[in-house]
Amino acid sequence: MAKGYLNTSEVTQIGIIVKDIETTAKKYSEFLGLPIPPIVETGELSESQATFNGQPCPARAKLAFFKVGDNISLELIQPDDQPSTWREFLDTKGEGIHHIAFGIKDTKAHIEKLAGLGIPLAQKGEYEGGRYAYFDATKDLKIIFETLEND
């Protein structure tokens, strides 16, 4: 049975924007009683094919993922200074929860469907093994949400 606009209702990730990923990862490690995960950097534009507000997005970010359940992770995101949904959030709202993410299939179809429903695409890109898209649903849902599609 289909579930809403995304055909799923399962949250897979909560994304948190931070200024200092090393310090914040250490604090989460202590709080959760989990090891500090590897800190990785997003790919360059040639790899990520990222766009932000419809324009090529060379922005990069440092990421750390804490697995906090069978199907959910906390993602810490430290953006660089280039324009991106991450940098915009940090500059306008400060540190905090940036998005919730849902695992989906067919990112392209979802981008078209959601645009038709008045939920605009903010940023999208590729990563090794999949793709992501951030949608600005703050008007109706009061959040940014992300879709993740793994190959």
N, CA, C and O atoms as a GROMACS GRO file, in nm:
protein
  604
    1MET      N    1   0.084  -0.118   0.000
    1MET     CA    2   0.000   0.000   0.000
    1MET      C    3   0.088   0.125   0.000
    1MET      O    4   0.183   0.134   0.078
    2ALA      N    5   0.058   0.218  -0.087
    2ALA     CA    6   0.133   0.343  -0.097
    2ALA      C    7   0.113   0.425   0.031
    2ALA      O    8   0.006   0.423   0.091
    3LYS      N    9   0.217   0.496   0.069
    3LYS     CA   10   0.211   0.578   0.190
    3LYS      C   11   0.247   0.721   0.155
    3LYS      O   12   0.365   0.754   0.143
    4GLY      N   13   0.147   0.805   0.138
    4GLY     CA   14   0.170   0.947   0.117
    4GLY      C   15   0.247   0.980  -0.008
    4GLY      O   16   0.260   0.899  -0.099
    5TYR      N   17   0.298   1.101  -0.011
    5TYR     CA   18   0.368   1.152  -0.129
    5TYR      C   19   0.496   1.076  -0.162
    5TYR      O   20   0.534   1.068  -0.279
    6LEU      N   21   0.563   1.021  -0.061
    6LEU     CA   22   0.693   0.956  -0.082
    6LEU      C   23   0.683   0.805  -0.095
    6LEU      O   24   0.782   0.738  -0.123
    7ASN      N   25   0.564   0.751  -0.073
    7ASN     CA   26   0.543   0.606  -0.075
    7ASN      C   27   0.617   0.537   0.039
    7ASN      O   28   0.650   0.418   0.031
    8THR      N   29   0.643   0.612   0.145
    8THR     CA   30   0.705   0.559   0.266
    8THR      C   31   0.675   0.654   0.380
    8THR      O   32   0.648   0.772   0.359
    9SER      N   33   0.679   0.603   0.499
    9SER     CA   34   0.667   0.690   0.617
    9SER      C   35   0.782   0.663   0.715
    9SER      O   36   0.780   0.710   0.828
   10GLU      N   37   0.881   0.587   0.669
   10GLU     CA   38   0.992   0.548   0.755
   10GLU      C   39   1.106   0.650   0.750
   10GLU      O   40   1.166   0.672   0.646
   11VAL      N   41   1.133   0.711   0.866
   11VAL     CA   42   1.246   0.803   0.878
   11VAL      C   43   1.374   0.721   0.886
   11VAL      O   44   1.382   0.625   0.962
   12THR      N   45   1.475   0.758   0.807
   12THR     CA   46   1.602   0.686   0.807
   12THR      C   47   1.717   0.768   0.865
   12THR      O   48   1.823   0.715   0.896
   13GLN      N   49   1.694   0.901   0.877
   13GLN     CA   50   1.805   0.985   0.920
   13GLN      C   51   1.753   1.117   0.976
   13GLN      O   52   1.650   1.169   0.933
   14ILE      N   53   1.828   1.171   1.072
   14ILE     CA   54   1.806   1.307   1.120
   14ILE      C   55   1.938   1.379   1.100
   14ILE      O   56   2.041   1.337   1.151
   15GLY      N   57   1.934   1.489   1.026
   15GLY     CA   58   2.054   1.566   0.995
   15GLY      C   59   2.067   1.687   1.084
   15GLY      O   60   1.972   1.763   1.103
   16ILE      N   61   2.186   1.706   1.140
   16ILE     CA   62   2.212   1.814   1.235
   16ILE      C   63   2.330   1.897   1.185
   16ILE      O   64   2.439   1.844   1.164
   17ILE      N   65   2.308   2.026   1.166
   17ILE     CA   66   2.414   2.117   1.122
   17ILE      C   67   2.497   2.159   1.243
   17ILE      O   68   2.443   2.194   1.348
   18VAL      N   69   2.629   2.154   1.227
   18VAL     CA   70   2.721   2.189   1.335
   18VAL      C   71   2.834   2.278   1.282
   18VAL      O   72   2.865   2.277   1.163
   19LYS      N   73   2.893   2.355   1.372
   19LYS     CA   74   3.008   2.438   1.336
   19LYS      C   75   3.140   2.362   1.347
   19LYS      O   76   3.233   2.387   1.271
   20ASP      N   77   3.148   2.270   1.442
   20ASP     CA   78   3.272   2.197   1.470
   20ASP      C   79   3.237   2.049   1.483
   20ASP      O   80   3.194   2.004   1.590
   21ILE      N   81   3.256   1.975   1.376
   21ILE     CA   82   3.212   1.835   1.375
   21ILE      C   83   3.293   1.748   1.470
   21ILE      O   84   3.238   1.655   1.530
   22GLU      N   85   3.422   1.775   1.485
   22GLU     CA   86   3.503   1.693   1.574
   22GLU      C   87   3.455   1.704   1.719
   22GLU      O   88   3.436   1.602   1.786
   23THR      N   89   3.434   1.826   1.765
   23THR     CA   90   3.388   1.847   1.902
   23THR      C   91   3.248   1.790   1.922
   23THR      O   92   3.221   1.724   2.023
   24THR      N   93   3.158   1.816   1.827
   24THR     CA   94   3.020   1.769   1.840
   24THR      C   95   3.014   1.616   1.832
   24THR      O   96   2.936   1.554   1.905
   25ALA      N   97   3.093   1.555   1.745
   25ALA     CA   98   3.095   1.408   1.737
   25ALA      C   99   3.142   1.348   1.869
   25ALA      O  100   3.089   1.246   1.914
   26LYS      N  101   3.241   1.411   1.931
   26LYS     CA  102   3.289   1.362   2.061
   26LYS      C  103   3.178   1.371   2.166
   26LYS      O  104   3.160   1.279   2.245
   27LYS      N  105   3.105   1.482   2.166
   27LYS     CA  106   2.995   1.499   2.262
   27LYS      C  107   2.884   1.395   2.239
   27LYS      O  108   2.832   1.338   2.334
   28TYR      N  109   2.848   1.372   2.112
   28TYR     CA  110   2.747   1.270   2.082
   28TYR      C  111   2.796   1.131   2.120
   28TYR      O  112   2.719   1.048   2.169
   29SER      N  113   2.923   1.104   2.098
   29SER     CA  114   2.981   0.976   2.134
   29SER      C  115   2.966   0.950   2.284
   29SER      O  116   2.924   0.843   2.327
   30GLU      N  117   3.001   1.051   2.362
   30GLU     CA  118   2.988   1.039   2.507
   30GLU      C  119   2.841   1.025   2.548
   30GLU      O  120   2.809   0.942   2.633
   31PHE      N  121   2.754   1.104   2.488
   31PHE     CA  122   2.612   1.102   2.523
   31PHE      C  123   2.546   0.969   2.488
   31PHE      O  124   2.470   0.914   2.567
   32LEU      N  125   2.577   0.917   2.370
   32LEU     CA  126   2.514   0.794   2.322
   32LEU      C  127   2.586   0.667   2.368
   32LEU      O  128   2.529   0.558   2.362
   33GLY      N  129   2.711   0.681   2.413
   33GLY     CA  130   2.790   0.563   2.448
   33GLY      C  131   2.831   0.484   2.326
   33GLY      O  132   2.844   0.362   2.331
   34LEU      N  133   2.852   0.555   2.216
   34LEU     CA  134   2.893   0.493   2.090
   34LEU      C  135   3.029   0.546   2.050
   34LEU      O  136   3.067   0.657   2.089
   35PRO      N  137   3.104   0.469   1.971
   35PRO     CA  138   3.233   0.520   1.923
   35PRO      C  139   3.213   0.638   1.827
   35PRO      O  140   3.111   0.649   1.760
   36ILE      N  141   3.312   0.724   1.823
   36ILE     CA  142   3.308   0.834   1.727
   36ILE      C  143   3.320   0.774   1.587
   36ILE      O  144   3.415   0.701   1.559
   37PRO      N  145   3.225   0.804   1.499
   37PRO     CA  146   3.231   0.746   1.364
   37PRO      C  147   3.336   0.819   1.280
   37PRO      O  148   3.380   0.928   1.315
   38PRO      N  149   3.374   0.757   1.167
   38PRO     CA  150   3.466   0.827   1.076
   38PRO      C  151   3.403   0.958   1.028
   38PRO      O  152   3.282   0.965   1.006
   39ILE      N  153   3.484   1.059   1.012
   39ILE     CA  154   3.439   1.186   0.956
   39ILE      C  155   3.482   1.186   0.810
   39ILE      O  156   3.600   1.173   0.779
   40VAL      N  157   3.384   1.200   0.720
   40VAL     CA  158   3.409   1.195   0.577
   40VAL      C  159   3.371   1.329   0.516
   40VAL      O  160   3.300   1.409   0.577
   41GLU      N  161   3.420   1.353   0.395
   41GLU     CA  162   3.387   1.477   0.325
   41GLU      C  163   3.309   1.444   0.199
   41GLU      O  164   3.339   1.348   0.129
   42THR      N  165   3.209   1.526   0.171
   42THR     CA  166   3.131   1.507   0.050
   42THR      C  167   3.221   1.528  -0.072
   42THR      O  168   3.326   1.591  -0.063
   43GLY      N  169   3.178   1.473  -0.185
   43GLY     CA  170   3.258   1.481  -0.306
   43GLY      C  171   3.259   1.619  -0.369
   43GLY      O  172   3.174   1.704  -0.341
   44GLU      N  173   3.359   1.639  -0.455
   44GLU     CA  174   3.366   1.763  -0.531
   44GLU      C  175   3.254   1.767  -0.634
   44GLU      O  176   3.191   1.665  -0.662
   45LEU      N  177   3.227   1.885  -0.689
   45LEU     CA  178   3.116   1.905  -0.783
   45LEU      C  179   3.120   1.805  -0.899
   45LEU      O  180   3.015   1.757  -0.942
   46SER      N  181   3.238   1.773  -0.949
   46SER     CA  182   3.248   1.678  -1.061
   46SER      C  183   3.194   1.541  -1.023
   46SER      O  184   3.145   1.468  -1.109
   47GLU      N  185   3.203   1.506  -0.897
   47GLU     CA  186   3.152   1.378  -0.847
   47GLU      C  187   3.007   1.390  -0.800
   47GLU      O  188   2.925   1.304  -0.830
   48SER      N  189   2.977   1.496  -0.726
   48SER     CA  190   2.845   1.509  -0.663
   48SER      C  191   2.737   1.555  -0.758
   48SER      O  192   2.619   1.525  -0.738
   49GLN      N  193   2.776   1.628  -0.863
   49GLN     CA  194   2.677   1.684  -0.957
   49GLN      C  195   2.570   1.763  -0.882
   49GLN      O  196   2.455   1.770  -0.926
   50ALA      N  197   2.608   1.824  -0.770
   50ALA     CA  198   2.513   1.891  -0.682
   50ALA      C  199   2.461   2.021  -0.741
   50ALA      O  200   2.532   2.092  -0.813
   51THR      N  201   2.336   2.051  -0.708
   51THR     CA  202   2.277   2.180  -0.738
   51THR      C  203   2.214   2.235  -0.611
   51THR      O  204   2.166   2.160  -0.526
   52PHE      N  205   2.215   2.368  -0.601
   52PHE     CA  206   2.150   2.438  -0.490
   52PHE      C  207   2.067   2.549  -0.553
   52PHE      O  208   2.121   2.635  -0.624
   53ASN      N  209   1.938   2.547  -0.528
   53ASN     CA  210   1.845   2.642  -0.590
   53ASN      C  211   1.863   2.646  -0.742
   53ASN      O  212   1.858   2.753  -0.804
   54GLY      N  213   1.884   2.529  -0.800
   54GLY     CA  214   1.891   2.516  -0.945
   54GLY      C  215   2.025   2.548  -1.008
   54GLY      O  216   2.040   2.538  -1.129
   55GLN      N  217   2.124   2.587  -0.928
   55GLN     CA  218   2.256   2.624  -0.980
   55GLN      C  219   2.360   2.522  -0.935
   55GLN      O  220   2.346   2.462  -0.829
   56PRO      N  221   2.467   2.502  -1.015
   56PRO     CA  222   2.573   2.411  -0.971
   56PRO      C  223   2.622   2.449  -0.832
   56PRO      O  224   2.638   2.567  -0.801
   57CYS      N  225   2.646   2.349  -0.750
   57CYS     CA  226   2.679   2.371  -0.609
   57CYS      C  227   2.812   2.306  -0.574
   57CYS      O  228   2.817   2.185  -0.549
   58PRO      N  229   2.920   2.384  -0.573
   58PRO     CA  230   3.051   2.328  -0.539
   58PRO      C  231   3.072   2.307  -0.389
   58PRO      O  232   3.178   2.260  -0.347
   59ALA      N  233   2.973   2.342  -0.309
   59ALA     CA  234   2.986   2.331  -0.163
   59ALA      C  235   3.018   2.187  -0.122
   59ALA      O  236   2.977   2.091  -0.186
   60ARG      N  237   3.092   2.178  -0.014
   60ARG     CA  238   3.124   2.048   0.044
   60ARG      C  239   3.096   2.055   0.193
   60ARG      O  240   3.081   2.163   0.250
   61ALA      N  241   3.090   1.939   0.254
   61ALA     CA  242   3.064   1.933   0.397
   61ALA      C  243   3.136   1.813   0.455
   61ALA      O  244   3.160   1.713   0.387
   62LYS      N  245   3.171   1.825   0.583
   62LYS     CA  246   3.220   1.711   0.659
   62LYS      C  247   3.099   1.644   0.722
   62LYS      O  248   3.009   1.712   0.772
   63LEU      N  249   3.097   1.511   0.720
   63LEU     CA  250   2.984   1.433   0.770
   63LEU      C  251   3.031   1.326   0.867
   63LEU      O  252   3.140   1.270   0.853
   64ALA      N  253   2.947   1.299   0.966
   64ALA     CA  254   2.969   1.186   1.057
   64ALA      C  255   2.832   1.125   1.085
   64ALA      O  256   2.735   1.197   1.108
   65PHE      N  257   2.824   0.992   1.082
   65PHE     CA  258   2.698   0.921   1.097
   65PHE      C  259   2.700   0.830   1.220
   65PHE      O  260   2.784   0.741   1.231
   66PHE      N  261   2.608   0.855   1.312
   66PHE     CA  262   2.589   0.768   1.428
   66PHE      C  263   2.469   0.680   1.400
   66PHE      O  264   2.358   0.731   1.382
   67LYS      N  265   2.489   0.549   1.397
   67LYS     CA  266   2.377   0.456   1.381
   67LYS      C  267   2.310   0.442   1.516
   67LYS      O  268   2.370   0.393   1.612
   68VAL      N  269   2.183   0.486   1.524
   68VAL     CA  270   2.113   0.488   1.653
   68VAL      C  271   1.991   0.397   1.656
   68VAL      O  272   1.909   0.406   1.748
   69GLY      N  273   1.979   0.312   1.560
   69GLY     CA  274   1.871   0.215   1.554
   69GLY      C  275   1.894   0.126   1.434
   69GLY      O  276   1.991   0.144   1.361
   70ASP      N  277   1.807   0.030   1.414
   70ASP     CA  278   1.824  -0.060   1.301
   70ASP      C  279   1.823   0.013   1.168
   70ASP      O  280   1.896  -0.023   1.076
   71ASN      N  281   1.740   0.117   1.157
   71ASN     CA  282   1.722   0.184   1.028
   71ASN      C  283   1.736   0.335   1.035
   71ASN      O  284   1.690   0.405   0.944
   72ILE      N  285   1.798   0.387   1.139
   72ILE     CA  286   1.807   0.533   1.151
   72ILE      C  287   1.947   0.574   1.196
   72ILE      O  288   2.014   0.505   1.273
   73SER      N  289   1.989   0.689   1.145
   73SER     CA  290   2.118   0.744   1.187
   73SER      C  291   2.103   0.893   1.215
   73SER      O  292   2.016   0.961   1.161
   74LEU      N  293   2.192   0.942   1.301
   74LEU     CA  294   2.208   1.084   1.322
   74LEU      C  295   2.326   1.127   1.235
   74LEU      O  296   2.436   1.072   1.246
   75GLU      N  297   2.303   1.224   1.150
   75GLU     CA  298   2.407   1.274   1.060
   75GLU      C  299   2.450   1.412   1.107
   75GLU      O  300   2.369   1.505   1.112
   76LEU      N  301   2.577   1.425   1.142
   76LEU     CA  302   2.633   1.556   1.174
   76LEU      C  303   2.691   1.614   1.046
   76LEU      O  304   2.760   1.545   0.971
   77ILE      N  305   2.663   1.742   1.020
   77ILE     CA  306   2.704   1.807   0.896
   77ILE      C  307   2.773   1.938   0.928
   77ILE      O  308   2.713   2.029   0.986
   78GLN      N  309   2.900   1.949   0.891
   78GLN     CA  310   2.973   2.075   0.905
   78GLN      C  311   2.997   2.130   0.765
   78GLN      O  312   3.083   2.080   0.693
   79PRO      N  313   2.921   2.233   0.724
   79PRO     CA  314   2.936   2.285   0.588
   79PRO      C  315   3.060   2.371   0.571
   79PRO      O  316   3.111   2.429   0.667
   80ASP      N  317   3.107   2.378   0.446
   80ASP     CA  318   3.212   2.474   0.416
   80ASP      C  319   3.146   2.611   0.394
   80ASP      O  320   3.028   2.627   0.428
   81ASP      N  321   3.218   2.708   0.340
   81ASP     CA  322   3.165   2.844   0.326
   81ASP      C  323   3.091   2.868   0.195
   81ASP      O  324   3.037   2.977   0.176
   82GLN      N  325   3.086   2.770   0.106
   82GLN     CA  326   3.016   2.786  -0.023
   82GLN      C  327   2.864   2.782  -0.002
   82GLN      O  328   2.816   2.718   0.092
   83PRO      N  329   2.787   2.851  -0.088
   83PRO     CA  330   2.641   2.848  -0.077
   83PRO      C  331   2.586   2.705  -0.089
   83PRO      O  332   2.621   2.631  -0.181
   84SER      N  333   2.500   2.668   0.004
   84SER     CA  334   2.435   2.537   0.006
   84SER      C  335   2.320   2.545   0.104
   84SER      O  336   2.309   2.641   0.180
   85THR      N  337   2.235   2.445   0.104
   85THR     CA  338   2.128   2.439   0.203
   85THR      C  339   2.187   2.432   0.344
   85THR      O  340   2.130   2.486   0.439
   86TRP      N  341   2.302   2.365   0.358
   86TRP     CA  342   2.366   2.353   0.489
   86TRP      C  343   2.417   2.489   0.539
   86TRP      O  344   2.390   2.528   0.652
   87ARG      N  345   2.491   2.560   0.451
   87ARG     CA  346   2.548   2.690   0.488
   87ARG      C  347   2.435   2.790   0.515
   87ARG      O  348   2.443   2.866   0.611
   88GLU      N  349   2.332   2.789   0.432
   88GLU     CA  350   2.220   2.880   0.451
   88GLU      C  351   2.154   2.857   0.588
   88GLU      O  352   2.121   2.953   0.658
   89PHE      N  353   2.137   2.731   0.625
   89PHE     CA  354   2.078   2.698   0.754
   89PHE      C  355   2.166   2.749   0.868
   89PHE      O  356   2.117   2.813   0.961
   90LEU      N  357   2.295   2.721   0.860
   90LEU     CA  358   2.387   2.763   0.966
   90LEU      C  359   2.389   2.915   0.978
   90LEU      O  360   2.389   2.969   1.088
   91ASP      N  361   2.390   2.984   0.864
   91ASP     CA  362   2.396   3.131   0.867
   91ASP      C  363   2.267   3.195   0.916
   91ASP      O  364   2.272   3.301   0.979
   92THR      N  365   2.153   3.133   0.890
   92THR     CA  366   2.025   3.196   0.927
   92THR      C  367   1.966   3.144   1.057
   92THR      O  368   1.898   3.218   1.128
   93LYS      N  369   1.993   3.017   1.090
   93LYS     CA  370   1.931   2.958   1.208
   93LYS      C  371   2.031   2.911   1.312
   93LYS      O  372   1.995   2.888   1.428
   94GLY      N  373   2.156   2.896   1.272
   94GLY     CA  374   2.257   2.845   1.364
   94GLY      C  375   2.259   2.693   1.364
   94GLY      O  376   2.200   2.630   1.276
   95GLU      N  377   2.325   2.637   1.461
   95GLU     CA  378   2.337   2.492   1.470
   95GLU      C  379   2.201   2.432   1.509
   95GLU      O  380   2.120   2.494   1.578
   96GLY      N  381   2.180   2.308   1.464
   96GLY     CA  382   2.057   2.240   1.504
   96GLY      C  383   2.009   2.144   1.397
   96GLY      O  384   2.077   2.118   1.298
   97ILE      N  385   1.889   2.091   1.422
   97ILE     CA  386   1.832   1.992   1.329
   97ILE      C  387   1.798   2.059   1.197
   97ILE      O  388   1.719   2.153   1.192
   98HIS      N  389   1.859   2.009   1.091
   98HIS     CA  390   1.842   2.062   0.957
   98HIS      C  391   1.733   1.987   0.880
   98HIS      O  392   1.652   2.049   0.811
   99HIS      N  393   1.731   1.854   0.893
   99HIS     CA  394   1.634   1.777   0.813
   99HIS      C  395   1.604   1.642   0.876
   99HIS      O  396   1.675   1.594   0.964
  100ILE      N  397   1.496   1.583   0.827
  100ILE     CA  398   1.471   1.442   0.848
  100ILE      C  399   1.472   1.379   0.709
  100ILE      O  400   1.432   1.442   0.612
  101ALA      N  401   1.517   1.255   0.700
  101ALA     CA  402   1.533   1.190   0.570
  101ALA      C  403   1.450   1.062   0.563
  101ALA      O  404   1.427   0.994   0.663
  102PHE      N  405   1.407   1.034   0.441
  102PHE     CA  406   1.329   0.915   0.409
  102PHE      C  407   1.397   0.840   0.296
  102PHE      O  408   1.444   0.903   0.201
  103GLY      N  409   1.403   0.709   0.305
  103GLY     CA  410   1.456   0.628   0.196
  103GLY      C  411   1.349   0.610   0.090
  103GLY      O  412   1.235   0.573   0.122
  104ILE      N  413   1.385   0.635  -0.035
  104ILE     CA  414   1.287   0.627  -0.145
  104ILE      C  415   1.348   0.556  -0.265
  104ILE      O  416   1.465   0.519  -0.265
  105LYS      N  417   1.266   0.537  -0.365
  105LYS     CA  418   1.309   0.491  -0.496
  105LYS      C  419   1.263   0.596  -0.597
  105LYS      O  420   1.158   0.657  -0.580
  106ASP      N  421   1.343   0.618  -0.703
  106ASP     CA  422   1.310   0.708  -0.813
  106ASP      C  423   1.309   0.856  -0.773
  106ASP      O  424   1.205   0.921  -0.769
  107THR      N  425   1.428   0.906  -0.744
  107THR     CA  426   1.445   1.046  -0.704
  107THR      C  427   1.388   1.142  -0.807
  107THR      O  428   1.318   1.236  -0.772
  108LYS      N  429   1.418   1.118  -0.933
  108LYS     CA  430   1.373   1.210  -1.039
  108LYS      C  431   1.221   1.224  -1.038
  108LYS      O  432   1.170   1.335  -1.046
  109ALA      N  433   1.150   1.113  -1.028
  109ALA     CA  434   1.004   1.119  -1.026
  109ALA      C  435   0.953   1.194  -0.903
  109ALA      O  436   0.855   1.268  -0.911
  110HIS      N  437   1.019   1.175  -0.789
  110HIS     CA  438   0.978   1.245  -0.668
  110HIS      C  439   1.002   1.395  -0.679
  110HIS      O  440   0.919   1.474  -0.632
  111ILE      N  441   1.112   1.436  -0.740
  111ILE     CA  442   1.140   1.578  -0.758
  111ILE      C  443   1.027   1.641  -0.839
  111ILE      O  444   0.975   1.746  -0.802
  112GLU      N  445   0.988   1.578  -0.950
  112GLU     CA  446   0.881   1.630  -1.036
  112GLU      C  447   0.747   1.631  -0.962
  112GLU      O  448   0.674   1.730  -0.967
  113LYS      N  449   0.716   1.522  -0.894
  113LYS     CA  450   0.588   1.510  -0.822
  113LYS      C  451   0.578   1.616  -0.713
  113LYS      O  452   0.475   1.684  -0.702
  114LEU      N  453   0.682   1.631  -0.633
  114LEU     CA  454   0.678   1.725  -0.521
  114LEU      C  455   0.674   1.870  -0.569
  114LEU      O  456   0.608   1.953  -0.508
  115ALA      N  457   0.744   1.900  -0.679
  115ALA     CA  458   0.737   2.036  -0.736
  115ALA      C  459   0.593   2.067  -0.776
  115ALA      O  460   0.545   2.178  -0.754
  116GLY      N  461   0.526   1.970  -0.835
  116GLY     CA  462   0.387   1.987  -0.874
  116GLY      C  463   0.294   2.007  -0.756
  116GLY      O  464   0.185   2.063  -0.771
  117LEU      N  465   0.336   1.962  -0.640
  117LEU     CA  466   0.257   1.977  -0.518
  117LEU      C  467   0.297   2.102  -0.439
  117LEU      O  468   0.247   2.126  -0.330
  118GLY      N  469   0.389   2.182  -0.497
  118GLY     CA  470   0.431   2.306  -0.431
  118GLY      C  471   0.537   2.287  -0.325
  118GLY      O  472   0.555   2.373  -0.239
  119ILE      N  473   0.609   2.175  -0.331
  119ILE     CA  474   0.719   2.150  -0.237
  119ILE      C  475   0.849   2.158  -0.317
  119ILE      O  476   0.888   2.061  -0.382
  120PRO      N  477   0.917   2.273  -0.313
  120PRO     CA  478   1.031   2.293  -0.401
  120PRO      C  479   1.158   2.218  -0.359
  120PRO      O  480   1.185   2.198  -0.241
  121LEU      N  481   1.232   2.180  -0.461
  121LEU     CA  482   1.364   2.121  -0.443
  121LEU      C  483   1.460   2.232  -0.403
  121LEU      O  484   1.466   2.335  -0.470
  122ALA      N  485   1.536   2.211  -0.296
  122ALA     CA  486   1.636   2.309  -0.254
  122ALA      C  487   1.775   2.270  -0.303
  122ALA      O  488   1.849   2.354  -0.355
  123GLN      N  489   1.810   2.143  -0.285
  123GLN     CA  490   1.943   2.096  -0.322
  123GLN      C  491   1.935   1.948  -0.353
  123GLN      O  492   1.857   1.875  -0.293
  124LYS      N  493   2.017   1.905  -0.448
  124LYS     CA  494   2.025   1.763  -0.479
  124LYS      C  495   2.168   1.730  -0.518
  124LYS      O  496   2.246   1.819  -0.551
  125GLY      N  497   2.201   1.601  -0.513
  125GLY     CA  498   2.334   1.560  -0.552
  125GLY      C  499   2.347   1.409  -0.548
  125GLY      O  500   2.256   1.336  -0.511
  126GLU      N  501   2.465   1.366  -0.589
  126GLU     CA  502   2.498   1.223  -0.596
  126GLU      C  503   2.602   1.192  -0.490
  126GLU      O  504   2.681   1.279  -0.451
  127TYR      N  505   2.603   1.070  -0.444
  127TYR     CA  506   2.709   1.019  -0.358
  127TYR      C  507   2.738   0.877  -0.403
  127TYR      O  508   2.659   0.818  -0.476
  128GLU      N  509   2.848   0.822  -0.360
  128GLU     CA  510   2.883   0.687  -0.402
  128GLU      C  511   2.772   0.591  -0.360
  128GLU      O  512   2.748   0.570  -0.242
  129GLY      N  513   2.706   0.534  -0.460
  129GLY     CA  514   2.599   0.438  -0.433
  129GLY      C  515   2.460   0.496  -0.425
  129GLY      O  516   2.366   0.426  -0.389
  130GLY      N  517   2.443   0.626  -0.460
  130GLY     CA  518   2.308   0.678  -0.455
  130GLY      C  519   2.298   0.827  -0.478
  130GLY      O  520   2.389   0.890  -0.530
  131ARG      N  521   2.185   0.881  -0.438
  131ARG     CA  522   2.158   1.023  -0.458
  131ARG      C  523   2.070   1.076  -0.345
  131ARG      O  524   2.001   1.000  -0.276
  132TYR      N  525   2.074   1.208  -0.328
  132TYR     CA  526   1.995   1.273  -0.225
  132TYR      C  527   1.925   1.394  -0.284
  132TYR      O  528   1.966   1.446  -0.388
  133ALA      N  529   1.819   1.436  -0.218
  133ALA     CA  530   1.750   1.560  -0.255
  133ALA      C  531   1.688   1.619  -0.128
  133ALA      O  532   1.627   1.549  -0.048
  134TYR      N  533   1.707   1.751  -0.112
  134TYR     CA  534   1.647   1.824  -0.001
  134TYR      C  535   1.530   1.905  -0.054
  134TYR      O  536   1.541   1.971  -0.157
  135PHE      N  537   1.420   1.900   0.017
  135PHE     CA  538   1.299   1.973  -0.021
  135PHE      C  539   1.262   2.069   0.090
  135PHE      O  540   1.266   2.034   0.208
  136ASP      N  541   1.226   2.191   0.052
  136ASP     CA  542   1.187   2.292   0.149
  136ASP      C  543   1.036   2.284   0.171
  136ASP      O  544   0.958   2.340   0.094
  137ALA      N  545   0.999   2.214   0.276
  137ALA     CA  546   0.858   2.198   0.311
  137ALA      C  547   0.823   2.279   0.435
  137ALA      O  548   0.730   2.245   0.507
  138THR      N  549   0.899   2.386   0.459
  138THR     CA  550   0.877   2.463   0.581
  138THR      C  551   0.741   2.532   0.583
  138THR      O  552   0.685   2.554   0.690
  139LYS      N  553   0.687   2.566   0.467
  139LYS     CA  554   0.557   2.633   0.463
  139LYS      C  555   0.449   2.544   0.525
  139LYS      O  556   0.374   2.590   0.611
  140ASP      N  557   0.440   2.420   0.482
  140ASP     CA  558   0.333   2.331   0.527
  140ASP      C  559   0.374   2.234   0.638
  140ASP      O  560   0.298   2.210   0.731
  141LEU      N  561   0.495   2.179   0.628
  141LEU     CA  562   0.538   2.077   0.724
  141LEU      C  563   0.634   2.130   0.831
  141LEU      O  564   0.665   2.060   0.927
  142LYS      N  565   0.680   2.252   0.814
  142LYS     CA  566   0.769   2.320   0.909
  142LYS      C  567   0.908   2.258   0.917
  142LYS      O  568   0.977   2.270   1.018
  143ILE      N  569   0.948   2.190   0.809
  143ILE     CA  570   1.080   2.126   0.805
  143ILE      C  571   1.137   2.128   0.663
  143ILE      O  572   1.067   2.154   0.566
  144ILE      N  573   1.264   2.101   0.657
  144ILE     CA  574   1.329   2.057   0.534
  144ILE      C  575   1.332   1.905   0.545
  144ILE      O  576   1.365   1.852   0.651
  145PHE      N  577   1.298   1.835   0.438
  145PHE     CA  578   1.316   1.690   0.442
  145PHE      C  579   1.405   1.649   0.326
  145PHE      O  580   1.416   1.718   0.224
  146GLU      N  581   1.466   1.534   0.346
  146GLU     CA  582   1.560   1.480   0.248
  146GLU      C  583   1.508   1.346   0.201
  146GLU      O  584   1.451   1.270   0.278
  147THR      N  585   1.529   1.316   0.073
  147THR     CA  586   1.507   1.182   0.024
  147THR      C  587   1.643   1.122  -0.009
  147THR      O  588   1.731   1.189  -0.062
  148LEU      N  589   1.658   0.995   0.024
  148LEU     CA  590   1.780   0.921  -0.002
  148LEU      C  591   1.745   0.800  -0.089
  148LEU      O  592   1.655   0.722  -0.056
  149GLU      N  593   1.816   0.786  -0.199
  149GLU     CA  594   1.795   0.670  -0.286
  149GLU      C  595   1.928   0.597  -0.302
  149GLU      O  596   2.023   0.650  -0.359
  150ASN      N  597   1.933   0.477  -0.251
  150ASN     CA  598   2.054   0.395  -0.263
  150ASN      C  599   2.036   0.294  -0.374
  150ASN      O  600   1.931   0.232  -0.388
  151ASP      N  601   2.141   0.277  -0.454
  151ASP     CA  602   2.136   0.183  -0.566
  151ASP      C  603   2.145   0.040  -0.516
  151ASP      O  604   2.142  -0.054  -0.596
   0.00000   0.00000   0.00000
